[in-house]
Every structure is written in structure tokens, then in C-alpha cells.
Amino acid sequence: MSKAEARAALLAVLSSGLVAPLDGLPVLDAIRSTEGCGLMDRLIAGDYQTRGLTTLTHDRKMGSLTGVMRL
């Protein structure tokens, strides 16, 4: 299964109404995004941001996200 197919399957399940992501729309936006850092990095940063926390990273791409500080 390609990344695009996996992304489409995740969106289908989480948009079906049967289940929903805990952090709502930002999670769906993270899954839709294909630019910059990877999905897991976006989900981690988004989770921290909803809790009012800053994510610290050494990763250049992840460091460009809102609420993330590159060390």
C-alpha cells in the first residue's frame, strides 16, 4: 500500500462518522498534508499544541511547524 493509499484510507475511516480523531479537524488536516515533515511529526506537534505545550526537536522539517522549537 502506498502512502497516498494509506492516507486516503485513514481519511475515509476518520471521516465516516463511525469514529473520529480525538483532536478533531487538525488531525484530518495533518493527514491531508503532504508537504514538509512526516505525518507522525505533524500529529505529535499538533497533540502538544492542543495541550498548550511546545514540541522540541532536532529535525529541520519538523522545526518549521507551528508550536515547534528546533534545538
Backbone hydrogen bonds, N-H to C=O, Kabsch-Sander energy under -0.5 kcal/mol:
donor,donor_aa,acceptor,acceptor_aa,energy
6,A,2,S,-2.5
7,R,3,K,-2.7
8,A,4,A,-2.3
9,A,5,E,-2.3
10,L,6,A,-2.5
11,L,7,R,-2.4
12,A,8,A,-2.2
13,V,9,A,-2.3
14,L,10,L,-2.8
15,S,11,L,-1.3
16,S,12,A,-0.5
16,S,13,V,-0.9
17,G,19,V,-0.7
19,V,13,V,-0.7
24,G,21,P,-1.6
27,V,24,G,-1.4
28,L,24,G,-1.1
29,D,25,L,-2.6
30,A,26,P,-2.0
31,I,27,V,-2.0
32,R,28,L,-2.1
33,S,29,D,-1.7
42,R,38,G,-2.1
43,L,39,L,-2.7
44,I,40,M,-2.6
45,A,41,D,-2.5
46,G,42,R,-2.3
47,D,43,L,-2.2
48,Y,44,I,-2.3
49,Q,45,A,-2.4
50,T,46,G,-2.1
51,R,47,D,-0.8
51,R,48,Y,-0.8
52,G,49,Q,-1.7
53,L,48,Y,-2.7
55,T,67,G,-2.1
57,T,69,M,-2.1
63,G,59,D,-2.2
64,S,61,K,-1.2
65,L,62,M,-1.9
68,V,65,L,-1.5
69,M,55,T,-3.3
70,R,68,V,-0.5
71,L,57,T,-3.4
